[in-house]
Amino acid sequence: EEQFLSYNGEVLIFHLSKTKLVEGAADKTTNLCVRRMVFNRDTKLFVQKSSGVFNMRASHLKVEIICCSCTTDSRTGIILPCILMKKKKRNNVVKYLLLLLHSSNQFEQSFHFKLDYEMKEDIRLFTGPSVLWRHASKLFYVCSDTCTVLSAPVQLSSVVWTGEIEDEGTVVLGIRTACMPESEDEDEFSTSDRAIWGREFFGYAVETQKLLTGTCFMPHAYSRVVSSVYVCKNEILKKQLRISLVAITHKNQLIWFQDGLPKGVCELPYEKPCSVKTAVTSSNGLLFIVSFASGNICVVQRRDSLQVASKWQKVKSVLVDDFIGSGSEQLLLLFKDDSNTDVLSTFKITDLGEVNYASDINYKHDVPTVEGLQENGLLTVQALETRLQAGCTSVRELQQHLRLKKRVILESCRALIDLVEERTHILPTAKKVKCRREGLVSLWDDVENPPHSLSKETSLASKIPEHFIEKLWQRVVGDSLVVGVKLTESFYLSLSDVSLSLVMDQDFSLISPIIKCRNKIIKLNKAFSALSVSSCQIEPPPKKMKLDLHSKNDLKKEFPKRCSRVRLDGAKTVIAVTNLSPLLAFRRVCCIVLLHAKKQNRQNDSLQESKKITVLCGKILLNLEDISNEKYSVKMLRDNNYFTGSLEDIVAVLAVSVRFSFQIMSSDCTLTPVNSWLLGEMECIPFKECHDNIFCHKAGNVYGTVFNWTLKNPFEGVLTVFCRNLTVLFQCLHSLTRFLPPRCDVKLLRSGSKGVLTEQLALALEKEILTLRSSFFSKESTAENSLTWGNEPGKKISDSPVASLLDSEEGVQQFRKKLQNEREECMLSMNQTMNGALYQKIALKIAEAQLSSDMIVWRL
């Protein structure tokens, strides 16, 4: 008889066949055959993907397939199909073989063992692979490590579930005979009490040989009626095991248990339920699939209450997997059909929602015609050609704006210096910028009332609340000075584009007072259990003309003394990092700490108008004596199994480090060696204040490196490295490659989660569209009001009778003159103009919105 198994969206069909060894010979050999079937969404049928054969070499023996299941191979951590075979010999000795099926359709014999009896009761396959069964009220099992039959020191009447439980490993949930309490007199118990106390649930951990109390699963009173159990969820909370499971009973009921208590019950439509399993679908969430001895199937939904959602009869087998590749599970029902030998000829795929495929439905009308496909392809090619032409035009425009962008950035830096030094900045004229010959409009037209004058920006600083800074601190880490400003909760929520500047308080005429530094944003949650760094990034090649201060490589030679800018992104602590050694040449340095940001103001059109502000945060003093006494040094102390220190120390270590994130993927083995590498080879210890980050205290060049290892699934994870330089990074990666599995991909990631960046891009594009729309309507209304017309209001050429004007030559000349005047006025209305202040305001808004969206696109 054929056995069915679902694996990675495929249907595996196992069956035995006998073939002759030599043509004409009487002896035959038994082969185990497998067919991999996949669902074709075009033809709506199952097709054979591949097949495999395993030679049993047992022509004189009776060979049977006992059961098959998907179990974890402990050598690699990969889940593989597992088949248990039986060979019955003549002297009543039964030989059992456990086979693994690999993706190449090659069978591997994991182990074999012999018994003097046949296994018939509660046969289960579990991690290892291993085999477990019940015989004569005893529990036996065989593991792939020992290949020896072992007996568990427990007596039980039935096994209702076998699986993995957190911190316990493989656990067997069974029912056994319970003893009466020794302290009580048996005569005091009624018949019903004895019936309840006569049986009880218990759990047995196979690896640790530990007994688990059954009350965390369900009350003992249900032990007489429950026939099968499926554990949906298990976890350890506050050192206590929490279990969620569903059970079927001999009373034709399905019961939901939460932490040992019943939470819901559903009457089943058929008698003698045999087993229950679950499916997680996209439309209906968690479903319970119950199989009955008669070959019937029913599905129970868990919403407000448990209720039967659907049922089928004459079902040969029911499988659960993602058969159509949608990302969620579906049910595959294989129906009994005596008229057809192909087992997959009569089937149904459903999730009780939008997915519904059946073998008796004609899908021909759903298949598109060849002509339609060719037409769609032609339209797609034309659209791609149009986008390519538009892209080439944009590239030419960007090249034309590059020189202007450099001039704008340079002049903006000069304006920043004048602002910090409290000098009046004189804007250059259009002739000085020399942009007219390039066909560009000057952004610094001399206007009486500029929209964003420097006086308004500086006056806004006086409106800032006094107590907006929680703490101003400094640390010395190696050759770097780290200055941090922690903002209050209410103040930082209204800011964006935050950065710090360090300005020397002394009067130095030969050098610029602005200290070159780089800014970083440190994000800490309230519990301080997680910590991340958002640092300044090199901007991608420019895509539009913008007014910004982000370009690093182009301006280092022209203007080395500058401050970088970063986005706040909900952060609370702003960090500035600069080289320490140049400052020590002055012996004693007093630095003013300035905070630059944009303050958001809500407008009537639901847009946020940003106003630039510059705020004095305080002063820091630095001298060689304090540094020699390690007054501002980072102090990391080891406390048992943790490193402990102030949050400022941890922030300073991460601020001076360079952050790299790597995506590690393995197709063959799980990534458990990464943890072993971090804790063993690299000798890492977690921070007490934030356990997610671990500190490397291995002697040598890698000391002080911080790691963050996050597993997305057993085969994929993200390793974040905070290191001093690239040399340390290469040393860490070289050491890591010796621990990773042979076929493992390591990919460097850009900062930012893809889902978060996608959401940020949608918001940035929406803001860009609203900015363009509001700017357009502002331009239209302002330009119309500024036009000067030759006619009086409401007076048109048609006010005079046309016939009377054409009666004489003089009238014709008058009509011609009025027609010419009206034509000139129409031309003026088509060539609307605006003053420089309005254009400057619109250009700044559009450039800022486009810069935000372009930066997010580059990070994606």
Buried (B, 14 or more C-beta within 10 A) or exposed (E): EBBBBBBEBBBBBBBBEEEEEEEEEEEEBBBBBBBBBBBEBEEBBBEEEEEBEBEBEBBEBEBEBBBBBBBBBBEEBBBBBBBBBBBBEEEEEBBBBBBBBEBEBEBEEBBBBEBEEEBEEBBBBBBBBBBBBBBEEEBBBBBBEEEEBBEBEBEBBBBBBBBEBEEBBBBBBBBBEBEEEEEEEEEEBEEEEEEBBBBBBBBBBBEEEEEBEBBBBBBBBBBEBBBBBBBBEBEEEEEEBBBBBBBBBEBBBBBBBBBBEBBBEBEBEBEBBEBBBBBBBBEBEBBBBBBBEEBBBBBBBBEEEBEBBEBBEEBBBBBBBBBBEBEBBBBBBBBEBEEEEEBBBBBBBBBBEEBEBBBEEEEEEEEEEEEEEEEEEEEEEEEEEEEEEEEEEEEEEBEEBEEBBBBBBEBBBBBBBBBBEEEEBEBBEBEEBEBEEEEBEBBBBEBEEBEEBBEEBBEBBEEBEEEBBBEBBBBBBEEBBBBBBBBEEEBBEEBBBBBBBBBBEEEEEEEBBBBBBBBBBBBBEEEBEEBBBBBBBEBEEBBBBBBBBBBBEBBEEEBEEBBBBBBBBEBBBBBBBBEBEBBBEBEEBBBBBBBBBBBBEEEEEEBBEBBBBBBEBBEBEBBBEBBEEEEBBBEBEEEEEBBBBBBBBBBBBBBBBEBBBBBBBBEEBBBEBBBEBBEEBBBBBBBBBBEBBBBBBBEEBBEBBBBBBEBEEBBBBBBBBBBBEEEBBEBBBEBBEEBBBEEBEBEEBEBBEEEEBEEBBEEBBEBBEBBBEBBEEBBEEBBEEEEEEEEEEEEEEEEBEEEEBEEEEEBEEBBEEBEEEBEEBEEEEEEEEBBBBBBBBBBBBBBBBBBBBBBBBBBE
